[in-house]
Amino acid sequence: MMMIICTALALIAFAANSLLCRLALGGGLIDPISFTTVRLLSGTLVLFLVAHLVTEPKTTPTARGSWGSGLALFAYAAAFSLAYVSLTTGTGALILFGAVQITMISVALKSGDRVGATQWLGASIALGGLIYLMVPGIAAPDPLAAVLMGVAGIAWGVYSIRGKGAAAPIAMTAGNFRRSAPLVLVLMVGTVVFSFVHLQPAGILLALLSGMVTSGLGYVIWYTALNGLSTTQASVVQLLVPVVAALGGILFLAEPVSLRLIGASALILGGVALALVKRTPKPVGG
C-alpha cells in the first residue's frame, strides 16, 4: 500500500512540475537557465533542511548521493527547460517519455531482468495511449530541441535507475541536488555573461515551487516508491504523468474534457495495470 501511495504522489509531483515549467517558460516569465538554477538551488536548500530534521537509517557514504546522479539530475533539468522553449507540449512529452522507456527497459534487459509478455503488452498499450493522447499537439520538432529532450529523457531514466534500493531516500536526494548546484551555477554564469537572463517575480515563484516541492520533495517520494517497483514497471508507470497533467489542466486551468483524453487515459491506465501484474513463478517439476 505504501508503494502505491508513494508512486501516486510522485506522479502527481511530476505532472505538477510539467505544469509549473510550462506556465513559467510558455508565459515568458523566466528564461530556461534561470528557471533551472532556481529550481535546483531551492531544491537543494529545502532538502538540506529536511535531511537535518528527519532521521533515516545509517547508510554508507555512497548512499548519500553521488556525482553520477547529480550530473544526471543536472542534465535532465537543464535539457528539459531548454527543450521546452521550442517544443510543443505533445511533441516534448512523446520524446521525453519515449527516451525514458527505452533507457530504463534497455538497462533492465541488460541487467538480466526478465520482461514477460504481459509486461511488454502493457507497455505497448500504454505507449500507444500516450501517442493517441498527444497526436493533436504533435508538430515537426526543432532538431536541437528534440535532441535536448531526448537527453533529458535518458538522464531521467539514469537518475531513476541509480535511485533504486535507496535506504535513505532523503539523504540520497539531498546529496544529488547538492552535487548538481555547482554545475548549474556555472551554466548560470554563462547566461549572465551573454545577457540572456529574463526574470519576473511570477517566474521566480513558479521555479521555487518546482524546486522546493514538486522536484525536491517529489523526488524523495519517487526514490521511496522505486523500492517497490522493478525497473520496467518504474518506466511504464511514468506514462501516467501526461494523463495526470491533463487532469491538472482541467482542474486548475479550466481546460476542456475531450473524448480523446478519456479514451487515451483508459488505454494508458489499462496498459500500466497490465505491466504491473506480477508474474507467477512456474512450479518446479511435474
C-alpha atoms as an extended CHARMM CRD file, in Angstrom:
* protein
*
       286  EXT
         1         1  MET       CA              0.0000000000        0.0000000000        0.0000000000  PROA      1               0.0000000000
         2         2  MET       CA              2.8320000000        2.4160000000        0.8590000000  PROA      2               0.0000000000
         3         3  MET       CA              4.4090000000        1.7900000000       -2.5540000000  PROA      3               0.0000000000
         4         4  ILE       CA              1.1090000000        2.6260000000       -4.2820000000  PROA      4               0.0000000000
         5         5  ILE       CA              0.6930000000        5.8420000000       -2.2820000000  PROA      5               0.0000000000
         6         6  CYS       CA              4.2830000000        6.9450000000       -2.9030000000  PROA      6               0.0000000000
         7         7  THR       CA              4.0270000000        6.1730000000       -6.6240000000  PROA      7               0.0000000000
         8         8  ALA       CA              0.7790000000        8.1350000000       -6.9350000000  PROA      8               0.0000000000
         9         9  LEU       CA              2.2290000000       11.1270000000       -5.0620000000  PROA      9               0.0000000000
        10        10  ALA       CA              5.4040000000       11.0460000000       -7.1680000000  PROA      10              0.0000000000
        11        11  LEU       CA              3.4300000000       11.0040000000      -10.4290000000  PROA      11              0.0000000000
        12        12  ILE       CA              1.3220000000       13.9350000000       -9.2090000000  PROA      12              0.0000000000
        13        13  ALA       CA              4.5420000000       15.8150000000       -8.4000000000  PROA      13              0.0000000000
        14        14  PHE       CA              5.9650000000       15.0820000000      -11.8720000000  PROA      14              0.0000000000
        15        15  ALA       CA              2.7800000000       16.2900000000      -13.5490000000  PROA      15              0.0000000000
        16        16  ALA       CA              2.7060000000       19.4330000000      -11.3960000000  PROA      16              0.0000000000
        17        17  ASN       CA              6.3390000000       20.0210000000      -12.2980000000  PROA      17              0.0000000000
        18        18  SER       CA              5.4610000000       19.9530000000      -16.0020000000  PROA      18              0.0000000000
        19        19  LEU       CA              2.5920000000       22.3920000000      -15.4620000000  PROA      19              0.0000000000
        20        20  LEU       CA              4.8040000000       24.7860000000      -13.4780000000  PROA      20              0.0000000000
        21        21  CYS       CA              7.5250000000       24.6520000000      -16.1360000000  PROA      21              0.0000000000
        22        22  ARG       CA              5.0590000000       25.2460000000      -18.9730000000  PROA      22              0.0000000000
        23        23  LEU       CA              3.4500000000       28.1630000000      -17.1250000000  PROA      23              0.0000000000
        24        24  ALA       CA              6.8020000000       29.7870000000      -16.4370000000  PROA      24              0.0000000000
        25        25  LEU       CA              8.5170000000       29.2590000000      -19.7850000000  PROA      25              0.0000000000
        26        26  GLY       CA              5.4550000000       29.3340000000      -22.0320000000  PROA      26              0.0000000000
        27        27  GLY       CA              4.3610000000       32.5940000000      -20.4470000000  PROA      27              0.0000000000
        28        28  GLY       CA              7.7940000000       34.1820000000      -20.9060000000  PROA      28              0.0000000000
        29        29  LEU       CA              8.0500000000       34.7670000000      -17.1580000000  PROA      29              0.0000000000
        30        30  ILE       CA             11.6270000000       33.4990000000      -16.8570000000  PROA      30              0.0000000000
        31        31  ASP       CA             14.4230000000       32.2130000000      -19.0760000000  PROA      31              0.0000000000
        32        32  PRO       CA             15.0910000000       28.4380000000      -19.0440000000  PROA      32              0.0000000000
        33        33  ILE       CA             18.5320000000       28.6010000000      -17.3910000000  PROA      33              0.0000000000
        34        34  SER       CA             17.3180000000       30.8670000000      -14.5960000000  PROA      34              0.0000000000
        35        35  PHE       CA             14.3380000000       28.5450000000      -14.0760000000  PROA      35              0.0000000000
        36        36  THR       CA             16.6760000000       25.5330000000      -13.8300000000  PROA      36              0.0000000000
        37        37  THR       CA             19.0290000000       27.3980000000      -11.4810000000  PROA      37              0.0000000000
        38        38  VAL       CA             16.2760000000       28.4990000000       -9.0910000000  PROA      38              0.0000000000
        39        39  ARG       CA             14.6950000000       25.0520000000       -9.2900000000  PROA      39              0.0000000000
        40        40  LEU       CA             17.8230000000       23.0940000000       -8.3600000000  PROA      40              0.0000000000
        41        41  LEU       CA             19.1970000000       25.5520000000       -5.7830000000  PROA      41              0.0000000000
        42        42  SER       CA             15.8670000000       25.8750000000       -3.9530000000  PROA      42              0.0000000000
        43        43  GLY       CA             15.5140000000       22.0940000000       -4.0370000000  PROA      43              0.0000000000
        44        44  THR       CA             18.9850000000       21.7900000000       -2.5400000000  PROA      44              0.0000000000
        45        45  LEU       CA             18.0620000000       24.1760000000        0.2740000000  PROA      45              0.0000000000
        46        46  VAL       CA             14.7920000000       22.5210000000        1.2640000000  PROA      46              0.0000000000
        47        47  LEU       CA             16.3230000000       19.0450000000        1.1250000000  PROA      47              0.0000000000
        48        48  PHE       CA             19.2430000000       20.1960000000        3.3140000000  PROA      48              0.0000000000
        49        49  LEU       CA             16.7360000000       21.3250000000        5.9420000000  PROA      49              0.0000000000
        50        50  VAL       CA             14.5920000000       18.1800000000        5.6790000000  PROA      50              0.0000000000
        51        51  ALA       CA             17.6410000000       15.9030000000        5.8620000000  PROA      51              0.0000000000
        52        52  HSD       CA             18.6110000000       17.5130000000        9.1810000000  PROA      52              0.0000000000
        53        53  LEU       CA             15.1010000000       17.2450000000       10.6060000000  PROA      53              0.0000000000
        54        54  VAL       CA             14.3340000000       13.6500000000        9.6170000000  PROA      54              0.0000000000
        55        55  THR       CA             16.3200000000       10.7110000000       10.9520000000  PROA      55              0.0000000000
        56        56  GLU       CA             16.9800000000        7.9170000000        8.4590000000  PROA      56              0.0000000000
        57        57  PRO       CA             18.7880000000        4.5900000000        8.8440000000  PROA      57              0.0000000000
        58        58  LYS       CA             22.5610000000        4.8950000000        8.9010000000  PROA      58              0.0000000000
        59        59  THR       CA             23.9360000000        4.1940000000        5.4690000000  PROA      59              0.0000000000
        60        60  THR       CA             27.2350000000        4.1080000000        3.6420000000  PROA      60              0.0000000000
        61        61  PRO       CA             28.5910000000        7.4060000000        2.2570000000  PROA      61              0.0000000000
        62        62  THR       CA             27.7310000000        6.3320000000       -1.2920000000  PROA      62              0.0000000000
        63        63  ALA       CA             24.0540000000        6.1020000000       -0.2910000000  PROA      63              0.0000000000
        64        64  ARG       CA             24.0340000000        9.8420000000        0.4030000000  PROA      64              0.0000000000
        65        65  GLY       CA             24.0910000000       10.8360000000       -3.2350000000  PROA      65              0.0000000000
        66        66  SER       CA             26.7670000000       10.6500000000       -5.9040000000  PROA      66              0.0000000000
        67        67  TRP       CA             28.3210000000       12.7980000000       -8.5990000000  PROA      67              0.0000000000
        68        68  GLY       CA             26.9240000000       10.4610000000      -11.2370000000  PROA      68              0.0000000000
        69        69  SER       CA             23.3640000000       11.0200000000      -10.0320000000  PROA      69              0.0000000000
        70        70  GLY       CA             23.9990000000       14.7430000000       -9.5480000000  PROA      70              0.0000000000
        71        71  LEU       CA             25.1720000000       15.0120000000      -13.1540000000  PROA      71              0.0000000000
        72        72  ALA       CA             22.1340000000       13.0530000000      -14.3900000000  PROA      72              0.0000000000
        73        73  LEU       CA             19.8200000000       15.3510000000      -12.4020000000  PROA      73              0.0000000000
        74        74  PHE       CA             21.5100000000       18.4650000000      -13.7870000000  PROA      74              0.0000000000
        75        75  ALA       CA             21.4170000000       17.1370000000      -17.3590000000  PROA      75              0.0000000000
        76        76  TYR       CA             17.7130000000       16.2950000000      -17.0800000000  PROA      76              0.0000000000
        77        77  ALA       CA             16.6640000000       19.6270000000      -15.5490000000  PROA      77              0.0000000000
        78        78  ALA       CA             18.7210000000       21.8230000000      -17.8970000000  PROA      78              0.0000000000
        79        79  ALA       CA             17.8920000000       19.9290000000      -21.1040000000  PROA      79              0.0000000000
        80        80  PHE       CA             14.1880000000       19.7320000000      -20.1630000000  PROA      80              0.0000000000
        81        81  SER       CA             13.8770000000       23.5090000000      -19.6940000000  PROA      81              0.0000000000
        82        82  LEU       CA             15.8910000000       24.3830000000      -22.8120000000  PROA      82              0.0000000000
        83        83  ALA       CA             13.9420000000       21.9310000000      -24.9910000000  PROA      83              0.0000000000
        84        84  TYR       CA             10.5090000000       23.2050000000      -23.9800000000  PROA      84              0.0000000000
        85        85  VAL       CA             11.3480000000       26.6760000000      -25.2640000000  PROA      85              0.0000000000
        86        86  SER       CA             10.9460000000       25.3370000000      -28.8210000000  PROA      86              0.0000000000
        87        87  LEU       CA              8.8250000000       22.1700000000      -28.4670000000  PROA      87              0.0000000000
        88        88  THR       CA              5.0720000000       21.8390000000      -28.1990000000  PROA      88              0.0000000000
        89        89  THR       CA              3.7910000000       20.0170000000      -25.1280000000  PROA      89              0.0000000000
        90        90  GLY       CA              2.7240000000       16.9380000000      -27.0930000000  PROA      90              0.0000000000
        91        91  THR       CA              5.9460000000       16.5840000000      -29.0450000000  PROA      91              0.0000000000
        92        92  GLY       CA              8.0600000000       17.1180000000      -25.9350000000  PROA      92              0.0000000000
        93        93  ALA       CA              6.1220000000       14.5630000000      -23.9160000000  PROA      93              0.0000000000
        94        94  LEU       CA              6.4640000000       11.8720000000      -26.5890000000  PROA      94              0.0000000000
        95        95  ILE       CA             10.2220000000       12.3960000000      -26.9530000000  PROA      95              0.0000000000
        96        96  LEU       CA             10.7730000000       12.5930000000      -23.1810000000  PROA      96              0.0000000000
        97        97  PHE       CA              8.7940000000        9.5290000000      -22.1480000000  PROA      97              0.0000000000
        98        98  GLY       CA              9.8770000000        7.5640000000      -25.2000000000  PROA      98              0.0000000000
        99        99  ALA       CA             13.5040000000        8.1490000000      -24.1790000000  PROA      99              0.0000000000
       100       100  VAL       CA             12.7500000000        7.2360000000      -20.5610000000  PROA      100             0.0000000000
       101       101  GLN       CA             11.0910000000        3.9880000000      -21.6850000000  PROA      101             0.0000000000
       102       102  ILE       CA             13.9440000000        2.9820000000      -23.9820000000  PROA      102             0.0000000000
       103       103  THR       CA             16.5970000000        3.8230000000      -21.3910000000  PROA      103             0.0000000000
       104       104  MET       CA             15.0620000000        2.0460000000      -18.4160000000  PROA      104             0.0000000000
       105       105  ILE       CA             13.8450000000       -1.0600000000      -20.2750000000  PROA      105             0.0000000000
       106       106  SER       CA             17.2100000000       -1.3920000000      -22.0500000000  PROA      106             0.0000000000
       107       107  VAL       CA             19.0410000000       -1.2620000000      -18.7150000000  PROA      107             0.0000000000
       108       108  ALA       CA             16.5900000000       -3.7540000000      -17.2200000000  PROA      108             0.0000000000
       109       109  LEU       CA             17.1760000000       -6.2210000000      -20.0500000000  PROA      109             0.0000000000
       110       110  LYS       CA             20.9440000000       -5.7470000000      -19.8920000000  PROA      110             0.0000000000
       111       111  SER       CA             20.8450000000       -6.3790000000      -16.1350000000  PROA      111             0.0000000000
       112       112  GLY       CA             19.1160000000       -9.6970000000      -16.6740000000  PROA      112             0.0000000000
       113       113  ASP       CA             15.5750000000       -8.6810000000      -15.7380000000  PROA      113             0.0000000000
       114       114  ARG       CA             13.0080000000      -10.9000000000      -17.4330000000  PROA      114             0.0000000000
       115       115  VAL       CA             10.2200000000       -8.8930000000      -19.0480000000  PROA      115             0.0000000000
       116       116  GLY       CA              7.1800000000      -11.0930000000      -19.5710000000  PROA      116             0.0000000000
       117       117  ALA       CA              4.7580000000      -10.9780000000      -22.4820000000  PROA      117             0.0000000000
       118       118  THR       CA              2.1210000000       -9.3040000000      -20.2880000000  PROA      118             0.0000000000
       119       119  GLN       CA              4.5260000000       -6.5140000000      -19.3670000000  PROA      119             0.0000000000
       120       120  TRP       CA              5.5060000000       -5.9930000000      -22.9980000000  PROA      120             0.0000000000
       121       121  LEU       CA              1.8290000000       -5.8600000000      -23.9690000000  PROA      121             0.0000000000
       122       122  GLY       CA              1.0270000000       -3.4400000000      -21.1530000000  PROA      122             0.0000000000
       123       123  ALA       CA              3.9320000000       -1.1520000000      -22.0410000000  PROA      123             0.0000000000
       124       124  SER       CA              2.9090000000       -1.1620000000      -25.7250000000  PROA      124             0.0000000000
       125       125  ILE       CA             -0.7430000000       -0.3520000000      -24.9380000000  PROA      125             0.0000000000
       126       126  ALA       CA              0.2390000000        2.4430000000      -22.5390000000  PROA      126             0.0000000000
       127       127  LEU       CA              2.6830000000        3.9630000000      -25.0400000000  PROA      127             0.0000000000
       128       128  GLY       CA              0.0160000000        3.6960000000      -27.7420000000  PROA      128             0.0000000000
       129       129  GLY       CA             -2.3920000000        5.5430000000      -25.4640000000  PROA      129             0.0000000000
       130       130  LEU       CA              0.2000000000        8.2940000000      -24.9270000000  PROA      130             0.0000000000
       131       131  ILE       CA              0.6850000000        8.6680000000      -28.6930000000  PROA      131             0.0000000000
       132       132  TYR       CA             -3.0920000000        8.8270000000      -29.2030000000  PROA      132             0.0000000000
       133       133  LEU       CA             -3.3790000000       11.4800000000      -26.4660000000  PROA      133             0.0000000000
       134       134  MET       CA             -0.6160000000       13.6580000000      -27.8840000000  PROA      134             0.0000000000
       135       135  VAL       CA             -1.3090000000       13.3580000000      -31.6330000000  PROA      135             0.0000000000
       136       136  PRO       CA             -3.1880000000       16.7040000000      -31.9350000000  PROA      136             0.0000000000
       137       137  GLY       CA             -0.2240000000       18.5170000000      -30.3790000000  PROA      137             0.0000000000
       138       138  ILE       CA              2.4540000000       16.8150000000      -32.4450000000  PROA      138             0.0000000000
       139       139  ALA       CA              4.4810000000       19.0840000000      -34.6890000000  PROA      139             0.0000000000
       140       140  ALA       CA              7.7110000000       18.6470000000      -36.6330000000  PROA      140             0.0000000000
       141       141  PRO       CA             10.2260000000       19.2670000000      -33.8600000000  PROA      141             0.0000000000
       142       142  ASP       CA             13.1580000000       21.6210000000      -33.9520000000  PROA      142             0.0000000000
       143       143  PRO       CA             16.1390000000       19.2120000000      -34.3080000000  PROA      143             0.0000000000
       144       144  LEU       CA             18.1960000000       20.7190000000      -31.4710000000  PROA      144             0.0000000000
       145       145  ALA       CA             15.2070000000       20.8640000000      -29.1320000000  PROA      145             0.0000000000
       146       146  ALA       CA             14.3410000000       17.2510000000      -29.9520000000  PROA      146             0.0000000000
       147       147  VAL       CA             17.8970000000       16.1610000000      -29.1360000000  PROA      147             0.0000000000
       148       148  LEU       CA             17.7940000000       18.1080000000      -25.8620000000  PROA      148             0.0000000000
       149       149  MET       CA             14.5190000000       16.4650000000      -24.8400000000  PROA      149             0.0000000000
       150       150  GLY       CA             15.9560000000       13.0750000000      -25.7360000000  PROA      150             0.0000000000
       151       151  VAL       CA             18.9420000000       13.8340000000      -23.4890000000  PROA      151             0.0000000000
       152       152  ALA       CA             16.5190000000       14.8510000000      -20.7260000000  PROA      152             0.0000000000
       153       153  GLY       CA             14.6700000000       11.5310000000      -21.0330000000  PROA      153             0.0000000000
       154       154  ILE       CA             17.8690000000        9.4700000000      -20.9730000000  PROA      154             0.0000000000
       155       155  ALA       CA             19.1960000000       11.4480000000      -17.9990000000  PROA      155             0.0000000000
       156       156  TRP       CA             15.9520000000       10.9970000000      -16.0610000000  PROA      156             0.0000000000
       157       157  GLY       CA             15.9520000000        7.2790000000      -16.8010000000  PROA      157             0.0000000000
       158       158  VAL       CA             19.5210000000        7.0280000000      -15.4910000000  PROA      158             0.0000000000
       159       159  TYR       CA             18.6630000000        9.1040000000      -12.4110000000  PROA      159             0.0000000000
       160       160  SER       CA             15.7030000000        6.8430000000      -11.6260000000  PROA      160             0.0000000000
       161       161  ILE       CA             17.7240000000        3.6480000000      -12.0550000000  PROA      161             0.0000000000
       162       162  ARG       CA             20.5160000000        4.9120000000       -9.8090000000  PROA      162             0.0000000000
       163       163  GLY       CA             17.9580000000        5.5850000000       -7.0650000000  PROA      163             0.0000000000
       164       164  LYS       CA             16.5800000000        2.0680000000       -6.8580000000  PROA      164             0.0000000000
       165       165  GLY       CA             17.0960000000        0.4420000000       -3.4870000000  PROA      165             0.0000000000
       166       166  ALA       CA             17.7920000000        3.7220000000       -1.6760000000  PROA      166             0.0000000000
       167       167  ALA       CA             17.7290000000        3.0000000000        2.0730000000  PROA      167             0.0000000000
       168       168  ALA       CA             17.8170000000        6.7250000000        2.8760000000  PROA      168             0.0000000000
       169       169  PRO       CA             15.9450000000        8.4920000000        0.0460000000  PROA      169             0.0000000000
       170       170  ILE       CA             16.0590000000       11.9310000000        1.6850000000  PROA      170             0.0000000000
       171       171  ALA       CA             19.8180000000       11.8380000000        2.2210000000  PROA      171             0.0000000000
       172       172  MET       CA             20.4100000000       10.4480000000       -1.2590000000  PROA      172             0.0000000000
       173       173  THR       CA             18.2080000000       13.0270000000       -2.9850000000  PROA      173             0.0000000000
       174       174  ALA       CA             19.7150000000       15.8500000000       -0.9220000000  PROA      174             0.0000000000
       175       175  GLY       CA             23.2060000000       14.6930000000       -1.8720000000  PROA      175             0.0000000000
       176       176  ASN       CA             22.2890000000       14.5390000000       -5.5570000000  PROA      176             0.0000000000
       177       177  PHE       CA             20.8040000000       18.0370000000       -5.5240000000  PROA      177             0.0000000000
       178       178  ARG       CA             23.8140000000       19.3930000000       -3.6400000000  PROA      178             0.0000000000
       179       179  ARG       CA             26.1440000000       17.9990000000       -6.3000000000  PROA      179             0.0000000000
       180       180  SER       CA             24.0420000000       19.4850000000       -9.1090000000  PROA      180             0.0000000000
       181       181  ALA       CA             24.3440000000       23.0010000000       -7.6140000000  PROA      181             0.0000000000
       182       182  PRO       CA             27.8700000000       23.9020000000       -8.8190000000  PROA      182             0.0000000000
       183       183  LEU       CA             27.0640000000       22.5800000000      -12.2870000000  PROA      183             0.0000000000
       184       184  VAL       CA             24.0020000000       24.7550000000      -12.6770000000  PROA      184             0.0000000000
       185       185  LEU       CA             25.8230000000       27.7940000000      -11.2420000000  PROA      185             0.0000000000
       186       186  VAL       CA             28.4760000000       27.5020000000      -13.9640000000  PROA      186             0.0000000000
       187       187  LEU       CA             25.6900000000       27.4360000000      -16.5700000000  PROA      187             0.0000000000
       188       188  MET       CA             24.0510000000       30.4570000000      -14.9390000000  PROA      188             0.0000000000
       189       189  VAL       CA             27.2720000000       32.4550000000      -15.0940000000  PROA      189             0.0000000000
       190       190  GLY       CA             27.3590000000       31.9390000000      -18.8390000000  PROA      190             0.0000000000
       191       191  THR       CA             23.7500000000       33.0850000000      -19.0930000000  PROA      191             0.0000000000
       192       192  VAL       CA             24.5380000000       36.2940000000      -17.1820000000  PROA      192             0.0000000000
       193       193  VAL       CA             27.6620000000       36.9830000000      -19.2590000000  PROA      193             0.0000000000
       194       194  PHE       CA             25.7060000000       36.7350000000      -22.5150000000  PROA      194             0.0000000000
       195       195  SER       CA             22.7770000000       38.7480000000      -21.1100000000  PROA      195             0.0000000000
       196       196  PHE       CA             20.1810000000       36.0040000000      -21.6000000000  PROA      196             0.0000000000
       197       197  VAL       CA             18.6780000000       36.4800000000      -18.1420000000  PROA      197             0.0000000000
       198       198  HSD       CA             14.9760000000       37.2750000000      -18.0060000000  PROA      198             0.0000000000
       199       199  LEU       CA             13.2440000000       37.2490000000      -14.6340000000  PROA      199             0.0000000000
       200       200  GLN       CA              9.7860000000       38.2070000000      -13.4350000000  PROA      200             0.0000000000
       201       201  PRO       CA              8.5000000000       37.6760000000       -9.8760000000  PROA      201             0.0000000000
       202       202  ALA       CA              5.8610000000       35.1850000000      -11.0440000000  PROA      202             0.0000000000
       203       203  GLY       CA              8.5000000000       33.1730000000      -12.9180000000  PROA      203             0.0000000000
       204       204  ILE       CA             10.7460000000       33.0250000000       -9.8610000000  PROA      204             0.0000000000
       205       205  LEU       CA              7.8070000000       31.8860000000       -7.7050000000  PROA      205             0.0000000000
       206       206  LEU       CA              6.9330000000       29.0870000000      -10.1510000000  PROA      206             0.0000000000
       207       207  ALA       CA             10.5880000000       27.9710000000      -10.2210000000  PROA      207             0.0000000000
       208       208  LEU       CA             10.6890000000       27.9680000000       -6.3970000000  PROA      208             0.0000000000
       209       209  LEU       CA              7.5660000000       25.8200000000       -6.2090000000  PROA      209             0.0000000000
       210       210  SER       CA              9.0530000000       23.4690000000       -8.7890000000  PROA      210             0.0000000000
       211       211  GLY       CA             12.3380000000       23.1870000000       -6.9200000000  PROA      211             0.0000000000
       212       212  MET       CA             11.1890000000       23.0160000000       -3.3170000000  PROA      212             0.0000000000
       213       213  VAL       CA              8.0150000000       20.9690000000       -3.6550000000  PROA      213             0.0000000000
       214       214  THR       CA              7.4840000000       19.0880000000       -6.9080000000  PROA      214             0.0000000000
       215       215  SER       CA             11.1800000000       18.3950000000       -7.5520000000  PROA      215             0.0000000000
       216       216  GLY       CA             12.9250000000       18.2360000000       -4.1750000000  PROA      216             0.0000000000
       217       217  LEU       CA             10.2490000000       16.5180000000       -2.1180000000  PROA      217             0.0000000000
       218       218  GLY       CA              8.7270000000       14.8060000000       -5.1550000000  PROA      218             0.0000000000
       219       219  TYR       CA             11.9850000000       13.0530000000       -5.9940000000  PROA      219             0.0000000000
       220       220  VAL       CA             12.3710000000       11.8230000000       -2.4050000000  PROA      220             0.0000000000
       221       221  ILE       CA              8.9500000000       10.2060000000       -2.7200000000  PROA      221             0.0000000000
       222       222  TRP       CA              9.9160000000        8.7410000000       -6.1190000000  PROA      222             0.0000000000
       223       223  TYR       CA             13.0780000000        7.1610000000       -4.7040000000  PROA      223             0.0000000000
       224       224  THR       CA             10.9220000000        5.6470000000       -1.9450000000  PROA      224             0.0000000000
       225       225  ALA       CA              8.4540000000        4.2690000000       -4.5000000000  PROA      225             0.0000000000
       226       226  LEU       CA             11.2690000000        2.7510000000       -6.5800000000  PROA      226             0.0000000000
       227       227  ASN       CA             11.9700000000        0.2630000000       -3.7860000000  PROA      227             0.0000000000
       228       228  GLY       CA              8.6900000000       -1.4850000000       -4.6340000000  PROA      228             0.0000000000
       229       229  LEU       CA              8.9150000000       -1.3320000000       -8.4400000000  PROA      229             0.0000000000
       230       230  SER       CA             11.0100000000       -3.2040000000      -10.9550000000  PROA      230             0.0000000000
       231       231  THR       CA             12.9430000000       -1.1070000000      -13.4610000000  PROA      231             0.0000000000
       232       232  THR       CA             10.4510000000       -1.9880000000      -16.2050000000  PROA      232             0.0000000000
       233       233  GLN       CA              7.4570000000       -1.1600000000      -14.0160000000  PROA      233             0.0000000000
       234       234  ALA       CA              9.0340000000        2.1460000000      -12.9870000000  PROA      234             0.0000000000
       235       235  SER       CA              9.4730000000        3.0910000000      -16.6460000000  PROA      235             0.0000000000
       236       236  VAL       CA              5.8940000000        2.2180000000      -17.5760000000  PROA      236             0.0000000000
       237       237  VAL       CA              4.0810000000        3.9270000000      -14.6790000000  PROA      237             0.0000000000
       238       238  GLN       CA              5.6280000000        7.2360000000      -15.7160000000  PROA      238             0.0000000000
       239       239  LEU       CA              3.4630000000        7.1450000000      -18.8470000000  PROA      239             0.0000000000
       240       240  LEU       CA              0.6560000000        8.1480000000      -16.4750000000  PROA      240             0.0000000000
       241       241  VAL       CA              2.2440000000       11.5830000000      -15.9850000000  PROA      241             0.0000000000
       242       242  PRO       CA              0.7240000000       13.1780000000      -19.1350000000  PROA      242             0.0000000000
       243       243  VAL       CA             -2.7150000000       11.9140000000      -18.0540000000  PROA      243             0.0000000000
       244       244  VAL       CA             -2.2800000000       13.4090000000      -14.5790000000  PROA      244             0.0000000000
       245       245  ALA       CA             -1.0100000000       16.6450000000      -16.1430000000  PROA      245             0.0000000000
       246       246  ALA       CA             -4.0500000000       16.7690000000      -18.4310000000  PROA      246             0.0000000000
       247       247  LEU       CA             -6.3610000000       16.2710000000      -15.4450000000  PROA      247             0.0000000000
       248       248  GLY       CA             -4.4920000000       19.0540000000      -13.6630000000  PROA      248             0.0000000000
       249       249  GLY       CA             -5.1200000000       21.3100000000      -16.6470000000  PROA      249             0.0000000000
       250       250  ILE       CA             -8.8460000000       20.5390000000      -16.4050000000  PROA      250             0.0000000000
       251       251  LEU       CA             -8.9970000000       21.1700000000      -12.6590000000  PROA      251             0.0000000000
       252       252  PHE       CA             -6.7320000000       24.2160000000      -12.3650000000  PROA      252             0.0000000000
       253       253  LEU       CA             -6.5390000000       25.7630000000      -15.8410000000  PROA      253             0.0000000000
       254       254  ALA       CA            -10.1730000000       25.1910000000      -16.9030000000  PROA      254             0.0000000000
       255       255  GLU       CA             -9.1000000000       23.1520000000      -19.9370000000  PROA      255             0.0000000000
       256       256  PRO       CA            -11.9300000000       21.1770000000      -21.6220000000  PROA      256             0.0000000000
       257       257  VAL       CA            -12.5550000000       17.4460000000      -21.2010000000  PROA      257             0.0000000000
       258       258  SER       CA            -12.3940000000       15.5650000000      -24.5130000000  PROA      258             0.0000000000
       259       259  LEU       CA            -13.3300000000       12.0850000000      -25.6620000000  PROA      259             0.0000000000
       260       260  ARG       CA             -9.7100000000       11.7090000000      -26.8040000000  PROA      260             0.0000000000
       261       261  LEU       CA             -8.4890000000       12.3060000000      -23.2410000000  PROA      261             0.0000000000
       262       262  ILE       CA            -10.9740000000        9.7930000000      -21.8460000000  PROA      262             0.0000000000
       263       263  GLY       CA            -10.0600000000        7.1350000000      -24.4260000000  PROA      263             0.0000000000
       264       264  ALA       CA             -6.3140000000        7.6980000000      -24.1390000000  PROA      264             0.0000000000
       265       265  SER       CA             -6.4880000000        7.6550000000      -20.3510000000  PROA      265             0.0000000000
       266       266  ALA       CA             -8.2970000000        4.3140000000      -20.4430000000  PROA      266             0.0000000000
       267       267  LEU       CA             -5.5950000000        2.8620000000      -22.7220000000  PROA      267             0.0000000000
       268       268  ILE       CA             -2.7330000000        4.1790000000      -20.5910000000  PROA      268             0.0000000000
       269       269  LEU       CA             -4.3130000000        3.0790000000      -17.3110000000  PROA      269             0.0000000000
       270       270  GLY       CA             -5.0990000000       -0.3640000000      -18.7150000000  PROA      270             0.0000000000
       271       271  GLY       CA             -1.5980000000       -0.7460000000      -20.1440000000  PROA      271             0.0000000000
       272       272  VAL       CA              0.0570000000        0.3000000000      -16.8990000000  PROA      272             0.0000000000
       273       273  ALA       CA             -2.1610000000       -2.1030000000      -14.9440000000  PROA      273             0.0000000000
       274       274  LEU       CA             -1.0490000000       -4.9630000000      -17.2230000000  PROA      274             0.0000000000
       275       275  ALA       CA              2.6040000000       -4.0010000000      -16.8810000000  PROA      275             0.0000000000
       276       276  LEU       CA              2.3290000000       -4.0080000000      -13.0890000000  PROA      276             0.0000000000
       277       277  VAL       CA              0.9540000000       -7.5470000000      -12.9400000000  PROA      277             0.0000000000
       278       278  LYS       CA              3.4950000000       -9.7560000000      -11.2240000000  PROA      278             0.0000000000
       279       279  ARG       CA              4.3080000000      -13.0000000000      -12.9990000000  PROA      279             0.0000000000
       280       280  THR       CA              3.5430000000      -16.1670000000      -11.0900000000  PROA      280             0.0000000000
       281       281  PRO       CA              6.6710000000      -18.3140000000      -10.8770000000  PROA      281             0.0000000000
       282       282  LYS       CA              6.3760000000      -21.6090000000      -12.7070000000  PROA      282             0.0000000000
       283       283  PRO       CA              6.3200000000      -24.6130000000      -10.3560000000  PROA      283             0.0000000000
       284       284  VAL       CA              9.4380000000      -26.7350000000      -10.2880000000  PROA      284             0.0000000000
       285       285  GLY       CA              8.9730000000      -30.2400000000      -11.5880000000  PROA      285             0.0000000000
       286       286  GLY       CA              5.8700000000      -32.1030000000      -12.7550000000  PROA      286             0.0000000000
